Amino acid sequence: MRWTAEPASIEEVQSNSASAQNSSIANKAPHKTVLVCFSHLRWRFVYQRPQHLMSRFATTYQVLFFEEAVFTDIDVPWLEKRLEGNLQVLVPHLPEAYQGAIAIDAQRNLLDEYLAEIAASDIISWYYTPMSLPYSDHLQPRLTVYDCMDELSAFRGAPPSLVEQERRLIEHADLIFTGGISLFEAKRQLHDNVHPFPSSVDIAHFGAARKPQPEPEDQASLPRPRLGFFGVIDERLDIALLEEAATQRPEWQFILVGPVVKIDPETLPKLPNIHYLGSKSYAELPQYLASWDVALMPFALNESTRFISPTKTPEYLAGGRLVVSTPITDVIRTYGDSGVVKIAQTPEEFIKAIEESLKEAPHQERVWQLADAALSDMSWDTTWKLMEEKIRCAV
């Protein structure tokens, strides 16, 4: 149960007193259906699909975002409770000695105690991770939703039991959403109520990159051209491709914004023109994107990327940037004919695609027109409303 796709950060650990204050605030909310979201991604890590959707669902439901447990040097389990915008984040803290069934029982007890505390009688269970099922399968929700945003079993560090737990979750689920068409094709054979909802975009947020933005200090001194990537840096990144492109074009600046997860940072290529700027807040991303000449998606072609539908594709386009990507299936399907996303596999092809994009980028109005056409009707608001409709139908 200790597998976590994204590690906890220090800022996530709050005091018991602050948690109690947040809990009392939540208890004053008017009665709503309680949507309990079980997530392997921590709320404060990278702002992506769960955050976009749950912040919107919180306008109609009382959303509880239940994260994976944090194991620390304590004697008694306790539940961290804090408000994040319009929803409540819950983080179980367990003694390091807790293993297996003991850890499961502790999380179940913490969950049950909190649901009793807020008098939750009308519940929807929403899962991003099947690994939450052992301590939540006793709940009697009126609806169980599995939002399968990734093929987690293909990710590095996935527990051996994940495949079996997902099988159980699919049996429990009334409704399944998938994060892309490839995932939909894989899951529709297993359930009769599966619906694809590929990555969407907050167009207004990233559209700010089309206007002059304050230059971030850690990027301001870098020469051009600037080729950028933001997102989690993990086993999905094609390290060899990045290193070869940077070696062949030392005058290009490769900028990577995001945390390094599940891989040794020492394995990343160290070249003068590759810049790792670390994690940035969601609010800061348009400032970095605004001064990139081309946006990159140098994903490796492996099991962990077989089913992905990268959120950053529409985010880059909303910011008005041309994109160069490796041949990810859902990227090709959605954007291959858009005129603003170039597909390249080998280092030579990748370099050539970047060169072509650098020539096209100055034709700003045409780029933006094509990008807007590719993003037509693609927004998190639209996705949320369509999901709400599916939920109403399922209920």
Residue pairs with C-beta under 8 A, 6 or more apart in sequence:
1 68
1 69
1 100
1 103
1 104
1 107
1 131
1 134
1 159
2 68
2 69
2 71
2 103
3 40
3 68
3 131
3 157
3 158
3 159
3 162
4 40
4 42
4 68
5 40
5 41
5 152
5 155
5 157
5 261
5 262
6 40
6 41
6 42
6 45
6 46
6 232
6 259
6 261
7 42
7 45
7 261
8 42
8 70
8 91
9 42
9 44
9 45
11 44
12 42
12 43
12 44
12 70
12 80
12 91
13 70
13 72
13 80
13 93
14 80
14 82
16 78
18 82
19 78
19 79
19 80
19 81
19 82
20 81
22 81
22 82
22 83
22 88
23 81
23 88
23 114
23 117
25 83
26 62
26 81
26 83
26 88
26 118
27 117
27 118
29 62
32 60
32 61
32 62
33 61
33 62
33 122
33 123
33 124
33 142
34 61
34 62
34 63
34 64
34 115
34 118
34 120
34 122
34 123
34 124
35 54
35 57
35 58
35 61
35 62
35 63
35 64
35 123
35 124
35 126
36 64
36 66
36 111
36 115
36 123
36 124
36 125
36 126
36 136
36 139
36 141
37 50
37 54
37 63
37 64
37 65
37 66
37 126
37 127
37 128
38 66
38 125
38 126
38 127
38 128
38 129
38 132
38 136
39 50
39 65
39 66
39 67
39 68
39 128
39 129
40 68
40 128
40 129
40 131
40 152
41 48
41 50
41 128
42 67
42 68
43 50
43 51
43 65
43 67
43 84
43 89
44 84
45 259
46 231
46 232
46 258
46 259
46 279
46 282
47 281
47 282
48 311
49 147
49 149
49 179
49 199
49 311
50 65
50 128
50 147
50 149
51 282
52 200
52 202
52 380
52 384
53 147
53 380
53 383
53 384
53 387
54 63
54 65
54 87
55 85
55 86
55 87
56 380
56 381
56 384
57 63
57 384
57 388
58 85
58 86
58 87
59 86
60 388
61 124
62 87
62 88
62 118
62 120
63 86
63 87
63 88
64 87
64 88
64 90
64 114
65 84
65 87
65 88
65 89
65 90
66 90
66 92
66 111
66 132
67 89
67 90
67 91
67 92
68 92
68 129
68 131
68 132
69 91
69 92
69 93
69 94
69 103
69 106
69 107
70 80
70 91
70 92
70 93
70 94
71 93
71 94
71 95
71 96
71 98
72 93
72 94
72 95
72 96
73 95
73 96
74 93
74 94
74 95
75 95
76 95
77 92
77 93
77 94
77 95
77 98
77 106
77 107
77 109
77 110
78 93
78 110
79 90
79 91
79 92
79 93
79 110
79 113
79 114
80 89
80 90
80 91
80 92
80 93
81 88
81 89
81 90
81 114
82 88
82 89
83 89
90 110
90 111
90 114
92 106
92 107
92 110
92 111
94 103
94 106
94 107
98 106
104 134
104 135
105 135
107 135
108 135
108 136
108 138
111 135
111 136
115 123
115 139
122 142
123 139
123 140
123 141
123 142
124 141
124 142
124 143
124 144
124 145
124 391
125 136
125 139
125 141
125 143
125 144
125 145
126 144
126 145
126 147
127 133
127 144
127 145
127 146
127 147
127 169
127 173
128 147
128 149
129 152
130 146
130 152
130 162
130 165
130 166
130 168
130 169
131 159
131 161
131 162
131 165
133 165
133 168
133 169
133 172
134 165
137 168
137 172
142 395
143 174
143 175
143 391
143 394
143 395
144 172
144 173
144 174
144 175
145 173
145 174
145 175
145 176
145 177
145 391
146 169
146 170
146 173
146 175
146 176
146 177
147 176
147 177
147 179
147 197
148 176
148 177
148 178
148 179
148 183
148 187
149 178
149 179
149 183
150 179
150 183
150 307
150 308
151 183
151 186
151 303
151 304
151 306
151 307
152 158
152 162
152 166
153 162
153 163
153 166
154 303
154 304
154 306
154 307
155 235
155 262
155 304
156 234
156 235
156 262
156 263
156 304
157 262
170 176
170 187
170 190
170 191
173 191
173 193
174 193
174 394
175 193
175 195
175 390
175 391
175 394
176 187
176 191
176 193
176 194
176 195
177 194
177 195
177 196
177 197
177 387
177 390
178 184
178 186
178 187
178 194
178 195
178 196
178 197
179 197
179 198
179 199
179 307
179 308
179 309
180 196
180 198
180 199
180 307
180 308
180 309
180 330
181 196
181 198
181 309
181 329
181 330
181 333
181 334
182 306
182 307
182 309
182 329
182 330
183 196
183 307
183 309
184 194
184 195
184 196
186 307
187 194
188 194
193 394
195 390
197 383
197 386
197 387
198 309
198 330
198 334
199 309
199 310
199 311
199 313
199 314
200 311
200 314
200 378
200 379
200 380
200 382
200 383
201 311
201 314
201 315
201 317
201 318
201 375
201 378
201 379
201 380
202 315
202 318
202 379
202 380
203 318
203 375
203 378
203 379
205 282
205 286
205 318
206 285
206 286
206 289
206 315
206 316
206 318
206 319
207 286
207 318
207 319
207 320
208 286
208 290
208 319
209 286
209 287
209 289
209 290
209 318
209 319
209 320
209 321
210 290
210 319
210 320
210 368
211 290
212 290
213 286
213 287
213 290
213 291
214 287
215 287
215 291
216 277
216 280
216 284
216 287
216 288
218 275
218 277
219 226
219 255
219 275
219 277
219 288
219 291
222 253
222 255
222 275
223 251
223 253
224 253
224 293
225 251
225 252
225 253
225 293
225 294
225 358
226 253
226 255
226 291
226 292
226 293
227 252
227 253
227 254
227 255
227 292
227 293
227 294
227 295
227 296
227 354
228 254
228 255
228 256
228 257
228 288
228 289
228 292
228 294
228 295
228 296
229 254
229 255
229 256
229 257
229 258
229 295
229 296
229 297
229 298
229 312
230 256
230 257
230 258
230 280
230 285
230 288
230 289
230 312
231 257
231 258
231 310
231 312
232 258
232 259
232 261
233 256
233 258
233 259
233 260
233 261
233 263
233 268
233 276
234 260
234 261
234 262
234 263
234 304
235 262
235 263
235 300
235 302
235 304
236 299
236 300
236 302
236 304
236 305
236 308
237 263
237 298
237 299
237 300
238 298
238 299
238 300
238 301
238 326
239 267
239 268
239 269
239 300
240 347
241 298
241 300
241 326
241 347
241 350
242 254
242 269
242 274
242 298
243 269
243 271
243 274
244 347
245 252
245 254
245 298
245 347
245 350
245 351
245 354
246 252
246 254
246 269
246 271
246 273
246 274
247 271
248 347
248 351
249 273
249 351
249 354
250 271
250 272
250 273
251 273
252 273
252 354
253 273
253 275
254 273
254 274
254 275
254 296
255 275
255 277
255 288
255 292
256 274
256 275
256 276
256 277
257 277
257 278
257 279
257 280
257 285
257 288
258 278
258 279
258 280
259 278
259 279
260 268
260 276
265 276
268 274
268 276
277 288
280 288
285 315
286 319
289 295
289 315
289 316
289 319
289 321
290 319
292 321
293 321
293 357
293 358
293 361
294 321
294 322
294 323
294 324
294 354
294 357
294 358
294 361
295 312
295 316
295 319
295 321
295 322
295 323
295 324
296 323
296 324
296 325
296 354
297 310
297 312
297 313
297 316
297 323
297 324
297 325
297 326
297 328
297 331
298 325
298 326
298 350
299 305
299 308
299 310
299 325
299 326
299 328
300 326
301 326
301 327
301 328
301 345
305 328
306 329
307 329
307 330
308 328
308 330
309 330
309 331
309 334
310 325
310 328
310 330
310 331
313 323
313 325
313 331
313 334
313 335
313 341
314 374
314 375
314 378
316 323
317 323
317 335
317 338
317 340
317 341
317 371
317 374
317 375
318 371
318 375
320 364
320 367
320 368
320 371
321 361
321 367
321 371
322 340
322 341
322 342
322 357
322 360
322 361
322 367
323 335
323 340
323 341
323 342
323 357
324 341
324 342
324 344
324 350
324 353
324 354
324 357
325 331
325 335
325 341
325 342
325 343
325 344
326 343
326 344
326 345
326 350
327 343
327 344
327 345
331 341
331 343
332 343
334 374
335 341
335 374
336 343
338 370
338 371
338 373
338 374
339 370
339 374
340 367
340 370
340 371
340 374
341 374
342 353
342 356
342 357
343 353
344 350
344 352
344 353
360 366
360 367
361 367
